[in-house]
Structure formats: structure tokens, C-alpha cells
Amino acid sequence: MILRRAPRPVEIAGMAAGAGLLTALSLWSRPSPGLLETAVAVLAFAAAMAQLWRPVTGAVAATVLAVLSPVATTAATIGALQVAWRTRFRTAVAVAAAGIAAHLLQWVWHPVPALGFRWWALLVVVAYGALLGWGALAKSRQELVVSLRERARRAEAEQGRRVAEARAAERRGLAREMHDVLANRLSLVATHAGALEFRPDAPPERIALAAGVVRDGVHQALEELRQVIGLLREDGDAGVQPTLDDLESLLADARAAGQVVEVEDAREGTVPPSLGRTAFRVVQEGLTNARKHAAGLPARVALRGGPGGELVVEVANPVPAEGAAPAVPGSGLGLVGLTERVRLAGGTLDHGILDRGDLDRGGADGRFRLTARIPWPT
């Protein structure tokens, strides 16, 4: 395919300067240039400029002029290089063959006795062969660069799509989860509110107790409703979602699989169910990644915080040494979904190898840490 894009101003200026200078030098090197050679030089310069837009047409025009005078040789050879770089290989071979024939005919009008015809023919063939190879190599390299850029663009777009799908899947899962929790919470509120409506003669202490249950239920429902706003609900069975109350079961499963897990629990107070579900997922993802990427190495889980502040969940594990068993391959999207879940809960999620500041504060060198900070309502 012929390159059809419009040349940039810098290309036009460079081509004009180079072609004009080389054509002028060729004309100046002639002993006594006449009117024909001057006209050929002007036309060769125009043919060289035309190669920017029409490489084949410009190259053929310069090749025809090269039959008449060596002044057009520069434009003809530049044209052969342009055609080899910007068009199909068969077209480039045809233009190179025409150039060889033109310069062999040029010998009839302007022989070079110092070389002889055989050496002249060999020089012409070698020169055009080099130009053909040079142009084809440049074209292959350009096509390779374009192909690599396109592959990189597609890979980036595919990764963006996968990240978006992971976030959407996490949002849908949270919507199903929050729907079931809210349905249970609101049904409890409705039951006690109905009791207040149909038993106005109940003792004051029972009315106060029921009113307190309604108030607490509405408060918790509002806290959980904050997480479900904006999420789409799809049909499907959500099942019972684990919270931090199920942490021991998760740790037991990990230890049964041969994973060494140390736990530091410094929580102050009871964690709300909505917060506990997010924290449980953080611990679960951290232990899963530790088993995948640091198999056989101990993991450490730390929980701290209290009501009115934030719940901090940390999962850390040593980074395997070089030459260790390869990591179990994964989709790479687990942390993407977890980040979205923590963000929807109003918190932040950080992960990476401890830096020098962490080491100065007592961190261990070569440890990967997953840290979630989630607001803990009063």
C-alpha cells in the first residue's frame, strides 16, 4: 500500500533542502552544463518534491530524466528509496529495475571512461539493490512499530474493559448482598412497628423497648443503605454473606491448607455487620494472595480500631526470594474488585511492599502488605 498521509512541513522543508542541494551539486559538477541539463535539473527537483505525495510517480519521472542526464541521478535514487519504503515490494522491485535500465542507457549519452561499462553496470546494480534493501528494512521496522503500538493499545483497552467488568461485578454482588441484609433489617423494624400500632395498651416499658428496637433498626438500615445507593440489583441467589464473626472459620480453613497465619486482634467494640462483611473480604483476599504468591511463608493478620474512628485491616506476608516456586497464576482483578468494595464503604485500600519509611517504623524488610482503612460508625 502506498502511504497516502500528507507530509508534514518539516518533511517538505527537509526534502526540498536535500533535493535542491544535491541537484545543484550534480549540476555544478558538470564541466559545462547546457540548457538541457539545466532543464533536467529543474524537472528532477520537481520530481523529487513530488515523491512526498506520489512516490511512484515522482520516482518514475526522475528515472526517465536520468536517461537524459546524470543530474537526475540523485532524484532517481531517492525515488527508488522512497518507493521501497512506502509501497509494496513488487512495485519497489519494478522501479529499481527501471532505474537500473535507465542508468545503463545513460551510459550511451554520458559514458564514464574511468570505470568502463562493466564496472558501471555493477555499481548501478549494487546501488539499487542496497536502496531496495534499505527501504524494505525501514518499511518492515515501521510496520513492526505500528503493530506493537496497536497491540499495546488493544491490550490497554482490554485491561480497562476487564477492570470495568470486575468493578461492575463487585457492585452487583454488593447490591445483592445489601438487598438481603436490608430486607431482613426492615422486616424486623416493620414487625416491631406493627406491634406498637396494634398494641397501644402495652406496658410503657414494652413500648419503649419496641421503640428502641425500631430506632436501632432504622439507624443500621440507613448505614447499610448508604452502601447500596447507586448499585444495580440483578436476580440471583445471594446466600448468607460472612462477616468478621466468621473470621475463625476462615483462619481454620487456611491453616488446614497448610498456611501459617498469625492474628493480632485489637478491636474495641462490636463491628457492625456491613463493616464486618467488607473487612472479612479484605482478610480473605489477603490470605488468598499470600497462598498464591508466597506459598509456604507465614502470613500476619492485624485488626485494630473502634467506633467513631476507623477499622484498620492489615494482611502482610514475606516476599518470596528469587528462585522460589513460581506464583499461582490469577486474573489480577481480585484487588480491583476489593478496592471498589472498600471505596463504596467509604474507606481506602493500599497494597505494596513496605518502603523505607515503614522499615524505620518497625516494618520487616521484604514484606507485602495489604491495608484497608474503613470508617467505623458510632
VOROVO-475901 format. One record per residue (C-alpha): residue in one letter; x, y, z; residue number from 1. Coordinates in pm, whole numbers. Layout:
// VOROVO-475901
<r type="A" X="X" Y="Y" Z="Z" seq="NUM"/>
...
// end
This chain:
// VOROVO-475901
<r type="M" X="0" Y="0" Z="0" seq="1"/>
<r type="I" X="118" Y="348" Z="-84" seq="2"/>
<r type="L" X="146" Y="586" Z="208" seq="3"/>
<r type="R" X="-124" Y="848" Z="150" seq="4"/>
<r type="R" X="-86" Y="1072" Z="452" seq="5"/>
<r type="A" X="1" Y="1433" Z="385" seq="6"/>
<r type="P" X="368" Y="1513" Z="450" seq="7"/>
<r type="R" X="445" Y="1730" Z="747" seq="8"/>
<r type="P" X="600" Y="2077" Z="692" seq="9"/>
<r type="V" X="932" Y="1960" Z="837" seq="10"/>
<r type="E" X="942" Y="1673" Z="586" seq="11"/>
<r type="I" X="869" Y="1909" Z="297" seq="12"/>
<r type="A" X="1140" Y="2151" Z="411" seq="13"/>
<r type="G" X="1395" Y="1873" Z="461" seq="14"/>
<r type="M" X="1319" Y="1708" Z="129" seq="15"/>
<r type="A" X="1330" Y="2039" Z="-56" seq="16"/>
<r type="A" X="1661" Y="2137" Z="101" seq="17"/>
<r type="G" X="1821" Y="1797" Z="40" seq="18"/>
<r type="A" X="1696" Y="1754" Z="-315" seq="19"/>
<r type="G" X="1779" Y="2111" Z="-409" seq="20"/>
<r type="L" X="2131" Y="2088" Z="-265" seq="21"/>
<r type="L" X="2211" Y="1752" Z="-426" seq="22"/>
<r type="T" X="2066" Y="1857" Z="-762" seq="23"/>
<r type="A" X="2265" Y="2181" Z="-752" seq="24"/>
<r type="L" X="2584" Y="1990" Z="-671" seq="25"/>
<r type="S" X="2518" Y="1748" Z="-957" seq="26"/>
<r type="L" X="2466" Y="2037" Z="-1196" seq="27"/>
<r type="W" X="2771" Y="2222" Z="-1066" seq="28"/>
<r type="S" X="2991" Y="1912" Z="-1112" seq="29"/>
<r type="R" X="2920" Y="1908" Z="-1484" seq="30"/>
<r type="P" X="3205" Y="2072" Z="-1687" seq="31"/>
<r type="S" X="2981" Y="2299" Z="-1889" seq="32"/>
<r type="P" X="2611" Y="2246" Z="-1818" seq="33"/>
<r type="G" X="2391" Y="2342" Z="-2110" seq="34"/>
<r type="L" X="2028" Y="2431" Z="-2143" seq="35"/>
<r type="L" X="1918" Y="2063" Z="-2147" seq="36"/>
<r type="E" X="2097" Y="1975" Z="-1825" seq="37"/>
<r type="T" X="1963" Y="2287" Z="-1653" seq="38"/>
<r type="A" X="1609" Y="2195" Z="-1756" seq="39"/>
<r type="V" X="1663" Y="1835" Z="-1640" seq="40"/>
<r type="A" X="1790" Y="1964" Z="-1304" seq="41"/>
<r type="V" X="1477" Y="2178" Z="-1254" seq="42"/>
<r type="L" X="1247" Y="1891" Z="-1352" seq="43"/>
<r type="A" X="1442" Y="1645" Z="-1132" seq="44"/>
<r type="F" X="1399" Y="1878" Z="-835" seq="45"/>
<r type="A" X="1023" Y="1891" Z="-904" seq="46"/>
<r type="A" X="1012" Y="1509" Z="-934" seq="47"/>
<r type="A" X="1193" Y="1474" Z="-600" seq="48"/>
<r type="M" X="939" Y="1701" Z="-434" seq="49"/>
<r type="A" X="650" Y="1508" Z="-594" seq="50"/>
<r type="Q" X="779" Y="1190" Z="-427" seq="51"/>
<r type="L" X="648" Y="1322" Z="-93" seq="52"/>
<r type="W" X="290" Y="1285" Z="-218" seq="53"/>
<r type="R" X="325" Y="1036" Z="-508" seq="54"/>
<r type="P" X="638" Y="826" Z="-454" seq="55"/>
<r type="V" X="593" Y="601" Z="-758" seq="56"/>
<r type="T" X="506" Y="883" Z="-998" seq="57"/>
<r type="G" X="793" Y="1101" Z="-876" seq="58"/>
<r type="A" X="1041" Y="814" Z="-888" seq="59"/>
<r type="V" X="943" Y="713" Z="-1243" seq="60"/>
<r type="A" X="966" Y="1074" Z="-1363" seq="61"/>
<r type="A" X="1313" Y="1113" Z="-1212" seq="62"/>
<r type="T" X="1419" Y="778" Z="-1362" seq="63"/>
<r type="V" X="1315" Y="890" Z="-1712" seq="64"/>
<r type="L" X="1509" Y="1215" Z="-1665" seq="65"/>
<r type="A" X="1815" Y="1012" Z="-1554" seq="66"/>
<r type="V" X="1834" Y="866" Z="-1907" seq="67"/>
<r type="L" X="1895" Y="1216" Z="-2039" seq="68"/>
<r type="S" X="2145" Y="1345" Z="-1781" seq="69"/>
<r type="P" X="2333" Y="1231" Z="-1467" seq="70"/>
<r type="V" X="2195" Y="1544" Z="-1299" seq="71"/>
<r type="A" X="1871" Y="1350" Z="-1233" seq="72"/>
<r type="T" X="2053" Y="1051" Z="-1079" seq="73"/>
<r type="T" X="2012" Y="1188" Z="-725" seq="74"/>
<r type="A" X="1635" Y="1233" Z="-762" seq="75"/>
<r type="A" X="1603" Y="887" Z="-923" seq="76"/>
<r type="T" X="1790" Y="706" Z="-644" seq="77"/>
<r type="I" X="1598" Y="899" Z="-375" seq="78"/>
<r type="G" X="1278" Y="797" Z="-552" seq="79"/>
<r type="A" X="1377" Y="430" Z="-551" seq="80"/>
<r type="L" X="1439" Y="451" Z="-177" seq="81"/>
<r type="Q" X="1103" Y="625" Z="-118" seq="82"/>
<r type="V" X="917" Y="361" Z="-321" seq="83"/>
<r type="A" X="1087" Y="73" Z="-133" seq="84"/>
<r type="W" X="997" Y="236" Z="199" seq="85"/>
<r type="R" X="640" Y="337" Z="127" seq="86"/>
<r type="T" X="493" Y="91" Z="-127" seq="87"/>
<r type="R" X="463" Y="-281" Z="-197" seq="88"/>
<r type="F" X="785" Y="-476" Z="-251" seq="89"/>
<r type="R" X="690" Y="-578" Z="-606" seq="90"/>
<r type="T" X="640" Y="-215" Z="-701" seq="91"/>
<r type="A" X="976" Y="-127" Z="-547" seq="92"/>
<r type="V" X="1148" Y="-404" Z="-745" seq="93"/>
<r type="A" X="991" Y="-277" Z="-1070" seq="94"/>
<r type="V" X="1104" Y="83" Z="-1001" seq="95"/>
<r type="A" X="1455" Y="-39" Z="-911" seq="96"/>
<r type="A" X="1472" Y="-241" Z="-1235" seq="97"/>
<r type="A" X="1362" Y="67" Z="-1431" seq="98"/>
<r type="G" X="1629" Y="271" Z="-1255" seq="99"/>
<r type="I" X="1898" Y="18" Z="-1343" seq="100"/>
<r type="A" X="1787" Y="17" Z="-1708" seq="101"/>
<r type="A" X="1777" Y="399" Z="-1716" seq="102"/>
<r type="H" X="2132" Y="431" Z="-1585" seq="103"/>
<r type="L" X="2260" Y="168" Z="-1824" seq="104"/>
<r type="L" X="2106" Y="373" Z="-2108" seq="105"/>
<r type="Q" X="2258" Y="684" Z="-1954" seq="106"/>
<r type="W" X="2597" Y="535" Z="-2035" seq="107"/>
<r type="V" X="2518" Y="577" Z="-2405" seq="108"/>
<r type="W" X="2481" Y="956" Z="-2368" seq="109"/>
<r type="H" X="2724" Y="1017" Z="-2085" seq="110"/>
<r type="P" X="2986" Y="739" Z="-2055" seq="111"/>
<r type="V" X="3241" Y="731" Z="-1775" seq="112"/>
<r type="P" X="3563" Y="603" Z="-1934" seq="113"/>
<r type="A" X="3742" Y="574" Z="-1599" seq="114"/>
<r type="L" X="3505" Y="295" Z="-1488" seq="115"/>
<r type="G" X="3417" Y="107" Z="-1803" seq="116"/>
<r type="F" X="3070" Y="-24" Z="-1879" seq="117"/>
<r type="R" X="3102" Y="-347" Z="-1676" seq="118"/>
<r type="W" X="3209" Y="-167" Z="-1361" seq="119"/>
<r type="W" X="2941" Y="96" Z="-1421" seq="120"/>
<r type="A" X="2673" Y="-172" Z="-1458" seq="121"/>
<r type="L" X="2795" Y="-347" Z="-1139" seq="122"/>
<r type="L" X="2795" Y="-19" Z="-945" seq="123"/>
<r type="V" X="2440" Y="64" Z="-1060" seq="124"/>
<r type="V" X="2305" Y="-282" Z="-971" seq="125"/>
<r type="V" X="2471" Y="-281" Z="-627" seq="126"/>
<r type="A" X="2348" Y="74" Z="-553" seq="127"/>
<r type="Y" X="1988" Y="-1" Z="-644" seq="128"/>
<r type="G" X="2000" Y="-332" Z="-459" seq="129"/>
<r type="A" X="2121" Y="-151" Z="-146" seq="130"/>
<r type="L" X="1849" Y="113" Z="-183" seq="131"/>
<r type="L" X="1585" Y="-160" Z="-226" seq="132"/>
<r type="G" X="1704" Y="-348" Z="84" seq="133"/>
<r type="W" X="1737" Y="-33" Z="290" seq="134"/>
<r type="G" X="1387" Y="83" Z="204" seq="135"/>
<r type="A" X="1234" Y="-261" Z="265" seq="136"/>
<r type="L" X="1407" Y="-282" Z="604" seq="137"/>
<r type="A" X="1282" Y="63" Z="703" seq="138"/>
<r type="K" X="930" Y="-30" Z="595" seq="139"/>
<r type="S" X="939" Y="-355" Z="796" seq="140"/>
<r type="R" X="1061" Y="-170" Z="1102" seq="141"/>
<r type="Q" X="788" Y="92" Z="1064" seq="142"/>
<r type="E" X="520" Y="-176" Z="1027" seq="143"/>
<r type="L" X="657" Y="-353" Z="1335" seq="144"/>
<r type="V" X="642" Y="-33" Z="1540" seq="145"/>
<r type="V" X="287" Y="36" Z="1423" seq="146"/>
<r type="S" X="188" Y="-323" Z="1503" seq="147"/>
<r type="L" X="339" Y="-306" Z="1853" seq="148"/>
<r type="R" X="164" Y="23" Z="1922" seq="149"/>
<r type="E" X="-167" Y="-122" Z="1808" seq="150"/>
<r type="R" X="-119" Y="-431" Z="2024" seq="151"/>
<r type="A" X="-33" Y="-213" Z="2323" seq="152"/>
<r type="R" X="-343" Y="0" Z="2261" seq="153"/>
<r type="R" X="-562" Y="-309" Z="2235" seq="154"/>
<r type="A" X="-407" Y="-463" Z="2547" seq="155"/>
<r type="E" X="-468" Y="-140" Z="2739" seq="156"/>
<r type="A" X="-827" Y="-126" Z="2617" seq="157"/>
<r type="E" X="-880" Y="-493" Z="2708" seq="158"/>
<r type="Q" X="-735" Y="-439" Z="3055" seq="159"/>
<r type="G" X="-959" Y="-136" Z="3101" seq="160"/>
<r type="R" X="-1259" Y="-344" Z="2997" seq="161"/>
<r type="R" X="-1168" Y="-623" Z="3239" seq="162"/>
<r type="V" X="-1120" Y="-375" Z="3523" seq="163"/>
<r type="A" X="-1459" Y="-218" Z="3445" seq="164"/>
<r type="E" X="-1622" Y="-562" Z="3439" seq="165"/>
<r type="A" X="-1460" Y="-654" Z="3771" seq="166"/>
<r type="R" X="-1586" Y="-334" Z="3930" seq="167"/>
<r type="A" X="-1934" Y="-389" Z="3787" seq="168"/>
<r type="A" X="-1937" Y="-748" Z="3914" seq="169"/>
<r type="E" X="-1834" Y="-630" Z="4260" seq="170"/>
<r type="R" X="-2108" Y="-367" Z="4256" seq="171"/>
<r type="R" X="-2368" Y="-625" Z="4155" seq="172"/>
<r type="G" X="-2253" Y="-860" Z="4430" seq="173"/>
<r type="L" X="-2274" Y="-581" Z="4686" seq="174"/>
<r type="A" X="-2621" Y="-489" Z="4561" seq="175"/>
<r type="R" X="-2746" Y="-845" Z="4608" seq="176"/>
<r type="E" X="-2579" Y="-867" Z="4945" seq="177"/>
<r type="M" X="-2713" Y="-535" Z="5072" seq="178"/>
<r type="H" X="-3061" Y="-612" Z="4939" seq="179"/>
<r type="D" X="-3087" Y="-925" Z="5154" seq="180"/>
<r type="V" X="-2945" Y="-752" Z="5460" seq="181"/>
<r type="L" X="-3177" Y="-455" Z="5425" seq="182"/>
<r type="A" X="-3479" Y="-680" Z="5367" seq="183"/>
<r type="N" X="-3407" Y="-865" Z="5693" seq="184"/>
<r type="R" X="-3343" Y="-542" Z="5884" seq="185"/>
<r type="L" X="-3655" Y="-363" Z="5757" seq="186"/>
<r type="S" X="-3876" Y="-665" Z="5818" seq="187"/>
<r type="L" X="-3765" Y="-657" Z="6183" seq="188"/>
<r type="V" X="-3845" Y="-285" Z="6204" seq="189"/>
<r type="A" X="-4185" Y="-342" Z="6042" seq="190"/>
<r type="T" X="-4266" Y="-618" Z="6292" seq="191"/>
<r type="H" X="-4197" Y="-402" Z="6597" seq="192"/>
<r type="A" X="-4369" Y="-101" Z="6442" seq="193"/>
<r type="G" X="-4675" Y="-317" Z="6378" seq="194"/>
<r type="A" X="-4672" Y="-429" Z="6741" seq="195"/>
<r type="L" X="-4672" Y="-66" Z="6852" seq="196"/>
<r type="E" X="-4965" Y="9" Z="6620" seq="197"/>
<r type="F" X="-5185" Y="-284" Z="6722" seq="198"/>
<r type="R" X="-5095" Y="-287" Z="7095" seq="199"/>
<r type="P" X="-5121" Y="73" Z="7208" seq="200"/>
<r type="D" X="-5227" Y="-53" Z="7550" seq="201"/>
<r type="A" X="-4899" Y="-238" Z="7606" seq="202"/>
<r type="P" X="-4697" Y="-152" Z="7917" seq="203"/>
<r type="P" X="-4476" Y="157" Z="7878" seq="204"/>
<r type="E" X="-4157" Y="-46" Z="7924" seq="205"/>
<r type="R" X="-4251" Y="-277" Z="7633" seq="206"/>
<r type="I" X="-4342" Y="21" Z="7416" seq="207"/>
<r type="A" X="-4008" Y="182" Z="7499" seq="208"/>
<r type="L" X="-3826" Y="-144" Z="7420" seq="209"/>
<r type="A" X="-4002" Y="-179" Z="7085" seq="210"/>
<r type="A" X="-3935" Y="187" Z="7001" seq="211"/>
<r type="G" X="-3567" Y="136" Z="7080" seq="212"/>
<r type="V" X="-3552" Y="-167" Z="6851" seq="213"/>
<r type="V" X="-3720" Y="33" Z="6572" seq="214"/>
<r type="R" X="-3478" Y="323" Z="6621" seq="215"/>
<r type="D" X="-3168" Y="97" Z="6615" seq="216"/>
<r type="G" X="-3300" Y="-97" Z="6319" seq="217"/>
<r type="V" X="-3368" Y="217" Z="6118" seq="218"/>
<r type="H" X="-3025" Y="357" Z="6206" seq="219"/>
<r type="Q" X="-2847" Y="41" Z="6093" seq="220"/>
<r type="A" X="-3064" Y="19" Z="5781" seq="221"/>
<r type="L" X="-2968" Y="374" Z="5687" seq="222"/>
<r type="E" X="-2599" Y="297" Z="5737" seq="223"/>
<r type="E" X="-2627" Y="-5" Z="5511" seq="224"/>
<r type="L" X="-2847" Y="177" Z="5260" seq="225"/>
<r type="R" X="-2562" Y="424" Z="5209" seq="226"/>
<r type="Q" X="-2360" Y="143" Z="5053" seq="227"/>
<r type="V" X="-2632" Y="19" Z="4821" seq="228"/>
<r type="I" X="-2730" Y="357" Z="4672" seq="229"/>
<r type="G" X="-2642" Y="365" Z="4304" seq="230"/>
<r type="L" X="-2582" Y="-10" Z="4275" seq="231"/>
<r type="L" X="-2787" Y="-223" Z="4036" seq="232"/>
<r type="R" X="-2986" Y="-519" Z="4158" seq="233"/>
<r type="E" X="-2984" Y="-835" Z="3947" seq="234"/>
<r type="D" X="-3176" Y="-1152" Z="4007" seq="235"/>
<r type="G" X="-2986" Y="-1434" Z="4170" seq="236"/>
<r type="D" X="-2929" Y="-1611" Z="4497" seq="237"/>
<r type="A" X="-2706" Y="-1408" Z="4725" seq="238"/>
<r type="G" X="-2676" Y="-1656" Z="5007" seq="239"/>
<r type="V" X="-2556" Y="-1576" Z="5358" seq="240"/>
<r type="Q" X="-2259" Y="-1336" Z="5349" seq="241"/>
<r type="P" X="-1981" Y="-1389" Z="5604" seq="242"/>
<r type="T" X="-1868" Y="-1118" Z="5845" seq="243"/>
<r type="L" X="-1583" Y="-1087" Z="6095" seq="244"/>
<r type="D" X="-1781" Y="-1322" Z="6320" seq="245"/>
<r type="D" X="-1680" Y="-1593" Z="6069" seq="246"/>
<r type="L" X="-1312" Y="-1499" Z="6082" seq="247"/>
<r type="E" X="-1217" Y="-1805" Z="6288" seq="248"/>
<r type="S" X="-1370" Y="-2033" Z="6027" seq="249"/>
<r type="L" X="-1169" Y="-1858" Z="5753" seq="250"/>
<r type="L" X="-847" Y="-1892" Z="5954" seq="251"/>
<r type="A" X="-921" Y="-2257" Z="6027" seq="252"/>
<r type="D" X="-963" Y="-2329" Z="5657" seq="253"/>
<r type="A" X="-636" Y="-2151" Z="5578" seq="254"/>
<r type="R" X="-445" Y="-2339" Z="5846" seq="255"/>
<r type="A" X="-597" Y="-2668" Z="5735" seq="256"/>
<r type="A" X="-450" Y="-2595" Z="5388" seq="257"/>
<r type="G" X="-103" Y="-2567" Z="5547" seq="258"/>
<r type="Q" X="-84" Y="-2187" Z="5571" seq="259"/>
<r type="V" X="70" Y="-2039" Z="5885" seq="260"/>
<r type="V" X="-139" Y="-1741" Z="5998" seq="261"/>
<r type="E" X="-72" Y="-1511" Z="6292" seq="262"/>
<r type="V" X="-358" Y="-1292" Z="6418" seq="263"/>
<r type="E" X="-344" Y="-969" Z="6618" seq="264"/>
<r type="D" X="-696" Y="-856" Z="6711" seq="265"/>
<r type="A" X="-705" Y="-515" Z="6884" seq="266"/>
<r type="R" X="-1066" Y="-418" Z="6805" seq="267"/>
<r type="E" X="-1255" Y="-213" Z="7059" seq="268"/>
<r type="G" X="-1624" Y="-292" Z="7036" seq="269"/>
<r type="T" X="-1858" Y="-490" Z="6815" seq="270"/>
<r type="V" X="-1811" Y="-444" Z="6443" seq="271"/>
<r type="P" X="-2137" Y="-368" Z="6253" seq="272"/>
<r type="P" X="-2237" Y="-639" Z="6004" seq="273"/>
<r type="S" X="-2192" Y="-418" Z="5696" seq="274"/>
<r type="L" X="-1842" Y="-319" Z="5808" seq="275"/>
<r type="G" X="-1763" Y="-677" Z="5909" seq="276"/>
<r type="R" X="-1850" Y="-808" Z="5563" seq="277"/>
<r type="T" X="-1607" Y="-571" Z="5395" seq="278"/>
<r type="A" X="-1333" Y="-646" Z="5649" seq="279"/>
<r type="F" X="-1386" Y="-1021" Z="5604" seq="280"/>
<r type="R" X="-1338" Y="-985" Z="5228" seq="281"/>
<r type="V" X="-1014" Y="-794" Z="5284" seq="282"/>
<r type="V" X="-873" Y="-1070" Z="5504" seq="283"/>
<r type="Q" X="-995" Y="-1336" Z="5264" seq="284"/>
<r type="E" X="-834" Y="-1170" Z="4962" seq="285"/>
<r type="G" X="-509" Y="-1106" Z="5151" seq="286"/>
<r type="L" X="-474" Y="-1469" Z="5264" seq="287"/>
<r type="T" X="-563" Y="-1594" Z="4916" seq="288"/>
<r type="N" X="-294" Y="-1378" Z="4756" seq="289"/>
<r type="A" X="-42" Y="-1490" Z="5019" seq="290"/>
<r type="R" X="-110" Y="-1854" Z="4934" seq="291"/>
<r type="K" X="-74" Y="-1781" Z="4563" seq="292"/>
<r type="H" X="238" Y="-1566" Z="4564" seq="293"/>
<r type="A" X="416" Y="-1665" Z="4888" seq="294"/>
<r type="A" X="330" Y="-2030" Z="4935" seq="295"/>
<r type="G" X="481" Y="-2182" Z="5249" seq="296"/>
<r type="L" X="556" Y="-1845" Z="5410" seq="297"/>
<r type="P" X="368" Y="-1720" Z="5719" seq="298"/>
<r type="A" X="102" Y="-1452" Z="5692" seq="299"/>
<r type="R" X="1" Y="-1200" Z="5957" seq="300"/>
<r type="V" X="-349" Y="-1054" Z="6005" seq="301"/>
<r type="A" X="-397" Y="-743" Z="6220" seq="302"/>
<r type="L" X="-726" Y="-577" Z="6318" seq="303"/>
<r type="R" X="-750" Y="-255" Z="6516" seq="304"/>
<r type="G" X="-979" Y="43" Z="6567" seq="305"/>
<r type="G" X="-1304" Y="132" Z="6739" seq="306"/>
<r type="P" X="-1643" Y="300" Z="6699" seq="307"/>
<r type="G" X="-1629" Y="664" Z="6591" seq="308"/>
<r type="G" X="-1293" Y="609" Z="6421" seq="309"/>
<r type="E" X="-1193" Y="357" Z="6161" seq="310"/>
<r type="L" X="-1133" Y="-15" Z="6134" seq="311"/>
<r type="V" X="-784" Y="-95" Z="6006" seq="312"/>
<r type="V" X="-736" Y="-439" Z="5850" seq="313"/>
<r type="E" X="-383" Y="-546" Z="5754" seq="314"/>
<r type="V" X="-263" Y="-867" Z="5592" seq="315"/>
<r type="A" X="114" Y="-898" Z="5546" seq="316"/>
<r type="N" X="340" Y="-1173" Z="5418" seq="317"/>
<r type="P" X="710" Y="-1201" Z="5327" seq="318"/>
<r type="V" X="808" Y="-1157" Z="4964" seq="319"/>
<r type="P" X="950" Y="-1486" Z="4827" seq="320"/>
<r type="A" X="1318" Y="-1495" Z="4745" seq="321"/>
<r type="E" X="1435" Y="-1515" Z="4384" seq="322"/>
<r type="G" X="1429" Y="-1866" Z="4250" seq="323"/>
<r type="A" X="1139" Y="-1971" Z="4470" seq="324"/>
<r type="A" X="846" Y="-2169" Z="4338" seq="325"/>
<r type="P" X="651" Y="-1968" Z="4079" seq="326"/>
<r type="A" X="333" Y="-1794" Z="4187" seq="327"/>
<r type="V" X="-2" Y="-1946" Z="4107" seq="328"/>
<r type="P" X="-142" Y="-1752" Z="3809" seq="329"/>
<r type="G" X="-451" Y="-1540" Z="3871" seq="330"/>
<r type="S" X="-674" Y="-1297" Z="3687" seq="331"/>
<r type="G" X="-512" Y="-994" Z="3853" seq="332"/>
<r type="L" X="-855" Y="-842" Z="3918" seq="333"/>
<r type="G" X="-914" Y="-952" Z="4278" seq="334"/>
<r type="L" X="-763" Y="-633" Z="4420" seq="335"/>
<r type="V" X="-959" Y="-426" Z="4168" seq="336"/>
<r type="G" X="-1290" Y="-558" Z="4295" seq="337"/>
<r type="L" X="-1174" Y="-534" Z="4657" seq="338"/>
<r type="T" X="-1070" Y="-170" Z="4606" seq="339"/>
<r type="E" X="-1416" Y="-94" Z="4469" seq="340"/>
<r type="R" X="-1583" Y="-266" Z="4766" seq="341"/>
<r type="V" X="-1374" Y="-75" Z="5020" seq="342"/>
<r type="R" X="-1430" Y="254" Z="4835" seq="343"/>
<r type="L" X="-1806" Y="202" Z="4838" seq="344"/>
<r type="A" X="-1782" Y="153" Z="5215" seq="345"/>
<r type="G" X="-1616" Y="495" Z="5239" seq="346"/>
<r type="G" X="-1265" Y="360" Z="5300" seq="347"/>
<r type="T" X="-932" Y="324" Z="5122" seq="348"/>
<r type="L" X="-723" Y="23" Z="5022" seq="349"/>
<r type="D" X="-344" Y="28" Z="4986" seq="350"/>
<r type="H" X="-113" Y="-255" Z="4887" seq="351"/>
<r type="G" X="255" Y="-294" Z="4809" seq="352"/>
<r type="I" X="596" Y="-380" Z="4951" seq="353"/>
<r type="L" X="690" Y="-186" Z="5264" seq="354"/>
<r type="D" X="903" Y="120" Z="5184" seq="355"/>
<r type="R" X="1192" Y="265" Z="5383" seq="356"/>
<r type="G" X="960" Y="478" Z="5598" seq="357"/>
<r type="D" X="774" Y="166" Z="5705" seq="358"/>
<r type="L" X="1102" Y="-5" Z="5787" seq="359"/>
<r type="D" X="1205" Y="287" Z="6009" seq="360"/>
<r type="R" X="876" Y="245" Z="6197" seq="361"/>
<r type="G" X="950" Y="-118" Z="6265" seq="362"/>
<r type="G" X="836" Y="-289" Z="5944" seq="363"/>
<r type="A" X="1013" Y="-600" Z="5821" seq="364"/>
<r type="D" X="1214" Y="-583" Z="5502" seq="365"/>
<r type="G" X="1069" Y="-759" Z="5201" seq="366"/>
<r type="R" X="706" Y="-785" Z="5319" seq="367"/>
<r type="F" X="399" Y="-730" Z="5107" seq="368"/>
<r type="R" X="118" Y="-555" Z="5292" seq="369"/>
<r type="L" X="-250" Y="-515" Z="5214" seq="370"/>
<r type="T" X="-411" Y="-243" Z="5428" seq="371"/>
<r type="A" X="-776" Y="-133" Z="5435" seq="372"/>
<r type="R" X="-900" Y="166" Z="5638" seq="373"/>
<r type="I" X="-1277" Y="176" Z="5668" seq="374"/>
<r type="P" X="-1488" Y="424" Z="5871" seq="375"/>
<r type="W" X="-1641" Y="270" Z="6183" seq="376"/>
<r type="P" X="-1970" Y="448" Z="6270" seq="377"/>
<r type="T" X="-2050" Y="519" Z="6631" seq="378"/>
// end
